């Protein structure tokens, strides 16, 4: 599957979910990860939809796969924090929350001064 086709499939799944069609969205994302197991975006979308559907085991499995592909991603660390909190594991939730904060700070420090948000 070409990169454009894969992105279109992920976009279609996201649109399905936004329209209240979780089943078709999950099916499209399952197909996406089966044909492109290295797609961070597909795994992350799959984790988010499972999370929204309160399928925390499936959300965790997808999020962990996305994290293996891109461990320094702010958003997957946030997703993992939310999943672990829902599963009742506060120490793990705090770990991934701290990782997300550090990645956010790192991103802020890397921005040129003229792109930084104004101080209040």
N, C-alpha and C positions, 0 to 999 in steps of 0.2 A: 504494500500500500504506500502510495506517495505521501509525502509530508502534507501536501494540501488536502488530500482526501482524508487523511487522519484528522487534521484540524477541523475539517468540515463535519466529520462524524462526531467529534467532541462538541463542537458548537451545536449541532443538531440535538445531541443528548441534553445539553444544557437548556436549550429552548424547550424541549419536551418537558423537562423537569419544571421549568418556570411556568409552564402551562398546566401543571398538575399531573403530568403523565410520568410518574416515577418508574413504572415497569418498563416502558419502552426506552426511557433514558438509561436505566441500568443495563438493559440488553445491549444497547449500542455501545456503552462503555466496556462491557464485558467482551464484546467483539473487538473493540479497539485494543484492549490490553492483550487479547489473544493473538492478534496479528502484529502488534507492536509492543512487546513486553518492556521495551526500553523507553516508553513514552511517559515521562514524568507527569505531563499534563493530564493524560487519560487516567492514570492511577490516582492523582490528586482529586480530579473530578469525581471519580468513583468513590473515593473516601468521603467526600463532602456530601454526596447524595445519600450514601448509606447512613452517614451521621444524621442527616436531616430526617431520614426515615426511622431513626432510632435503632438501627441495626449496628450496634457498636462493635460486635466481633468482626463483621465484614468491613466496617469502616476502619478498624484498627489494622486488619490485614492489608488493605489497600494503602493506607497511610504509611505503614511500615515499608511497603515496597517503594512508594514514592520517595520516602526518606532515604532508602538505600541508594536510589538513583541520584538524589540531590540533597545531601544532608545539611548543606549550608543555606537552604531556602527558608526564608522567614515564614512564609505561609504554611509550609508543611509542618514546621515546628509548632506553629500556633494550632494547627489542626490536631496534631498529636496531643498537645496540652488539653484541648477541649475534650478529646475522646477519653483520655485517662481520667479527667475530672468526672465525666459522666459514668465511667466505670468504677469510680470510687477510690482511685489510687492517687491521692493527693501528692505524695512525694514525686511520682513520675510526672504528674501534671505540672508540678512546679519546676521540675527539671526542664521539660520542653518549653515551658513558659519563659524560663530564664534564658534558654538558648535563643528563643525568638527575640527577646529584648536585646540580647547582646548583638544579634545579627542586625537589628534595627539601628542600634547605636553605631555599629560598624559602617552601615550604609550612610548614616548621617555624617559621620566623620570623613567619609570618602568624597562627599559632595563638595564642590568648590564653594567658597564663601558666598559668591553672588547667587547661588542656587538655594542656599539655606533659608528656611522659613524665618521671618522676622522675629526678633525677641520681643516679648511683651512685658 
